[in-house]
């Protein structure tokens, strides 16, 4: 039985990976080009006027945040579009009718989202070598935070897809929630620059913990304690994972 579940998981995960890798010109290249523009405009042009941030050049400060932004966006986008497409074509119902546990279905889609997020993150990191010196303070922290963050936003994308009733619905959350939280998550600035009230308010943004722990992995500098950041990320993964399983078991948004 476990072997059958393993085959089912590999089948779903393989489909998800092939889904974005076959059209890499649309899924990998555009985010890489967008981040390259961020490096040119904010890192080189504006960064020279800003000077140092947290004891490092602005482009060095910017680099981990831009990689993390790519991981977040692409992990989320892959799952929300894929799962909603499965709902729209109604083949997600066939998966649930088959003797495949909801956990296996969930892990398959999440694996695909993580694969795309990490793939784009690696591509963006390679592009960053053109603009900044590559160095890692702690490779283990970089890898761990990248995997946890891609998992978290793959789960978030699945929840969005479950409740979406049209293709327009899968763009609402990324546009009005995910993008503002990402831009206000410490990618372009240190929260130490903010007044006390806004520093405290920023602590309510979960993306702040991911960006800062990721920056610690690369540069050894963070506005947030690393252990606290990891605990926050793990808490949200546990929460969203539980919600996803409950929604799939109830057939929310799937069984009409």
LUMSE-17685 format. One record per residue (C-alpha): z, y, x; residue in three letters. Coordinates in steps of 0.02 Angstrom, whole numbers, plus 50000, padded with zeros to 5 digits. Each point is the difference from the previous one (the first is absolute). Example, Ala and Ser with C-alpha at 12.3 -4.5 7.8 and 13.67 -1.06 7.14 Angstrom:
503904977550615ala
499675017250069ser
//
This chain:
500005000050000unk
500445012150140unk
498334996150083unk
499095004649839unk
500955016449989unk
499575003550182unk
498154997149967unk
500095011549847unk
500845013650103unk
498724998650140unk
498575000649874unk
500645016049919unk
500445008250167unk
498314995350075unk
499095007349851unk
500985016250016unk
499665001550185unk
498144996349980unk
499935012549858unk
500345014850113unk
499344993150166unk
498264996849932unk
499825018449954unk
500895006750155unk
498835015050004unk
500825005649837unk
501784993950029unk
500335002450187unk
498855013850062unk
500395014049873unk
501905000450031unk
499694999550188unk
498815014849989unk
501235009649892unk
501414997450124unk
498855005150143unk
499745016549910unk
501895002049983unk
500164997650187unk
498635012750037unk
500615013449879unk
501894997949999unk
500264991450167unk
498835009450116unk
499615016649917unk
501585004349904unk
501124989350110unk
499655010850152unk
500735014949907unk
501504990449936unk
500504993650171unk
501364986750008unk
500834990949856unk
501594990050031unk
499745001550188unk
498224993450002unk
498275007449979unk
499495002249819unk
498574987450013unk
501234987050067unk
501175004049856unk
498584998849875unk
499254983550058unk
501294987549927unk
500035009149833unk
498114999349982unk
499974981550039unk
501384997049873unk
499095010349869unk
498474988950023unk
501044984249981unk
500845006549842unk
498415005949915unk
498934984850038unk
501324986949959unk
500275008249832unk
498165002949963unk
499474982250041unk
501224991749881unk
499885012349856unk
498104999049996unk
499904981250028unk
501324995149872unk
499335011849869unk
498264993150033unk
500714982649969unk
500745006149836unk
498385008549950unk
498954984450033unk
501404989449923unk
500054987350141unk
501845004150032unk
500324990749837unk
499184984550072unk
501175001050150unk
501515000649886unk
499374985749892unk
499764989250155unk
501544991050069unk
500295013850127unk
501705008850003unk
500045018849976unk
500815001150171unk
498454992650082unk
498865012149907unk
501105014650051unk
500064994950183unk
498124997750004unk
499625017549938unk
501365007850110unk
499314991150153unk
498295007649967unk
500755017449984unk
501004997850160unk
498464993850093unk
499005015449952unk
501435011950037unk
500314992550172unk
498144999150039unk
499755018549963unk
501615004150093unk
499354991350157unk
498325008849984unk
500855017049983unk
501124996250148unk
498464996350107unk
499205016449945unk
501605009450046unk
499714994950183unk
498635013150004unk
501265013749960unk
501664994550072unk
500754988450129unk
500444982949929unk
501774994350029unk
501304990249903unk
501875002350015unk
500324983849904unk
498514988849954unk
501144988949894unk
500535014849891unk
498195005749982unk
499454982749943unk
501494997349885unk
499865016949913unk
498114998249981unk
500194982949918unk
501445005449887unk
499125016049945unk
498354991349962unk
500964987049900unk
500955013349903unk
498465009749949unk
499024984349959unk
501374996149875unk
499955017849934unk
498114998749977unk
500224983949902unk
501225008449880unk
498775014249973unk
498604987549965unk
501064990249876unk
500325015249892unk
498265007750020unk
498904999549846unk
498455007950078unk
499245003750169unk
500645017849982unk
501794993549991unk
499924992550174unk
499685017350074unk
501385009649910unk
501484993650102unk
499125001750170unk
499455017749958unk
501565007249919unk
501404989650078unk
499474991050159unk
499045014350081unk
501375013349978unk
501354988050061unk
498944995550151unk
499645018050050unk
501835004649975unk
500604984650095unk
500145007950172unk
498254996150062unk
499575017950047unk
501745007050034unk
501784995750045unk
501235002249856unk
501135008750126unk
498885015249974unk
500475000749815unk
501485009249923unk
501534989249968unk
499624997949815unk
498234993750030unk
500584988750141unk
501184991749877unk
498664999449865unk
498774991950122unk
501194985350021unk
499524994749823unk
498214996850058unk
499864981750055unk
498445003650103unk
501055011050115unk
500934984550059unk
498414990550036unk
499175014150095unk
501545003650105unk
500374981850043unk
498174997850047unk
500075015750107unk
501554993150085unk
499034984350043unk
498635010250084unk
500935015050071unk
501864995749997unk
500355015149890unk
500525000349818unk
500845011449873unk
500764984749916unk
501134986450070unk
498924984550030unk
501184987549918unk
500165011249846unk
498105001649988unk
499744981250011unk
501334996749868unk
499165012349881unk
498304991850025unk
500734982649972unk
500895005949844unk
498405006649922unk
499044984250048unk
501324989249915unk
499995011249846unk
498115000649980unk
499804981550039unk
501224995749861unk
499125011749879unk
498294992650041unk
500594982249973unk
500825004649834unk
498435008949938unk
498864985650050unk
501134987149916unk
499995010149839unk
498125002750008unk
500245018849985unk
498325008849993unk
499104983250012unk
500304989849844unk
499385009749851unk
//
